[in-house]
Amino acid sequence: MIKDILKPETCAACRECCRFDRYDIWENPVFTIENLKIILKTDPDKQFVPKDGGFIYRPELSADGSFDCAALGVNGCMLGDDKPFDCRIWPFRVMEIGGRQVITLSYLCGEMFSRPLRQLTDVLKGGVAEQIFAYADEHPDIVKPYYEGYPVILFRKTEM
């Protein structure tokens, strides 16, 4: 969805969004049954639990309390364009502040975080924000409470 501004090769080389620690479990994506089949074909020992009509990875934490996404393969995400919506829009996140939906930016993505604000807002206003908010209307579970440290890039327009 945001490939025009963030190249897949850049993401595959970094993989920061595919690594979590025990405090980032809320960022763990919800996989569809189709995603689950692909992941389990590669590693049938991975454990998942039902969540919000999909499945969430139940990782075994490493000694330092971290874990990799269940879909992270040697060459990046094994799901390609079929990855969960949260992953397709990352490092953008839909959050709620005071009853209003906003699109924020994760500070973990150095590539996007270093971009001029104008470039980010132009991408969002070019149709990406509409797609994100429409998906959030259909899947309200992707809207997270505002998490401190995530700069707000765009507020959802309110109906007059």
C-alpha positions in Angstrom: 0.0 0.0 0.0 2.9 2.4 0.7 5.4 0.9 -1.7 5.7 4.2 -3.6 7.4 5.7 -0.6 8.9 2.7 1.1 10.5 0.2 -1.1 10.1 -3.6 -0.3 13.9 -4.0 -0.6 14.5 -1.4 2.1 12.0 -3.2 4.4 13.5 -6.7 3.7 16.9 -5.4 4.6 15.8 -3.8 7.9 13.1 -6.0 9.4 12.8 -3.9 12.5 9.0 -4.0 12.1 9.2 -7.8 12.2 10.9 -8.0 15.6 9.2 -7.6 18.9 9.9 -7.6 22.6 7.5 -8.5 25.4 6.3 -4.9 25.5 5.4 -4.9 21.8 3.0 -7.8 21.9 0.2 -5.4 21.0 2.0 -4.9 17.7 1.9 -8.6 16.8 -0.3 -8.8 13.6 -3.5 -10.8 13.4 -3.2 -13.4 10.6 -5.9 -14.7 8.4 -6.5 -18.5 8.0 -4.7 -18.2 4.6 -1.7 -16.5 6.2 -1.7 -19.2 8.9 -1.6 -22.0 6.3 1.4 -20.5 4.6 3.3 -20.0 7.9 2.5 -23.5 9.2 3.7 -25.0 5.9 7.1 -23.6 6.6 7.1 -24.2 10.4 4.3 -26.5 11.6 5.5 -26.1 15.3 4.5 -22.5 15.5 1.6 -21.8 17.9 -1.3 -19.5 17.3 -4.4 -18.4 19.3 -7.7 -17.1 17.9 -8.1 -13.3 18.0 -10.6 -10.9 16.4 -11.6 -13.4 13.7 -8.0 -14.3 12.9 -5.0 -15.7 14.6 -2.2 -14.2 16.6 1.2 -15.8 17.0 2.0 -17.2 20.4 5.8 -16.9 20.5 8.3 -18.4 22.7 10.3 -15.5 24.0 14.1 -15.6 23.7 16.3 -15.0 26.8 16.1 -11.2 26.2 12.3 -11.3 25.9 12.2 -10.8 22.2 10.7 -12.7 19.3 10.4 -12.5 15.5 7.1 -12.3 13.6 5.8 -15.7 12.6 5.9 -14.7 9.0 9.5 -13.5 8.9 11.5 -15.7 6.6 15.1 -15.6 5.4 14.2 -13.1 2.6 11.8 -11.0 4.6 8.0 -11.6 4.9 7.0 -14.9 3.5 3.4 -13.6 2.9 4.4 -11.0 0.3 1.4 -8.8 -0.7 -1.0 -11.0 1.3 0.4 -9.8 4.7 -1.9 -8.5 7.4 -3.3 -5.0 6.9 -1.3 -3.7 9.9 1.9 -4.8 8.1 0.9 -3.4 4.8 0.5 0.1 6.2 3.5 -0.1 8.7 5.1 2.2 9.9 1.8 4.0 9.9 -0.6 3.0 12.7 -4.3 3.9 13.3 -4.8 5.1 16.8 -7.5 6.9 18.8 -7.0 10.1 20.7 -10.0 11.6 22.5 -12.5 9.7 20.4 -10.8 10.7 17.1 -8.9 8.3 14.8 -5.5 9.4 13.8 -2.7 8.0 11.7 0.6 8.0 13.5 4.1 7.0 12.5 6.3 4.5 14.4 9.7 5.9 15.4 11.2 2.4 14.8 11.2 2.9 11.0 14.3 5.1 10.6 13.7 5.3 6.8 10.2 6.9 7.1 10.9 8.7 10.4 13.6 10.7 8.6 11.4 11.8 5.7 10.0 15.3 5.6 6.5 15.6 7.2 5.1 17.0 3.9 6.1 13.9 2.0 4.3 11.7 4.5 1.2 13.7 4.6 1.1 13.9 0.8 1.2 10.1 0.6 -1.6 9.8 3.1 -3.7 12.5 1.5 -3.1 10.9 -1.9 -5.6 8.1 -1.1 -3.8 6.0 1.5 -5.5 7.6 4.5 -8.9 7.0 2.9 -8.1 3.3 2.5 -6.7 3.1 6.1 -9.8 4.7 7.7 -12.2 2.6 5.5 -10.4 -0.6 6.7 -10.6 0.7 10.3 -14.3 1.2 9.9 -14.7 -2.5 8.8 -12.1 -3.8 11.3 -12.2 -1.6 14.4 -9.9 -3.9 16.2 -6.9 -2.4 14.3 -7.5 0.9 16.0 -5.2 1.1 19.0 -5.4 3.5 21.9 -2.8 6.3 21.4 0.6 5.2 22.5 3.0 7.9 23.7 5.9 8.5 21.4 4.1 8.0 18.1 3.9 11.3 16.3 0.4 12.1 14.8 0.7 12.6 11.1 -3.0 13.0 10.2 -6.3 13.4 12.0 -9.4 11.8 10.5 -11.7 14.4 9.1 -14.8 14.8 11.2 -18.2 15.0 9.5 -19.8 18.4 9.6 
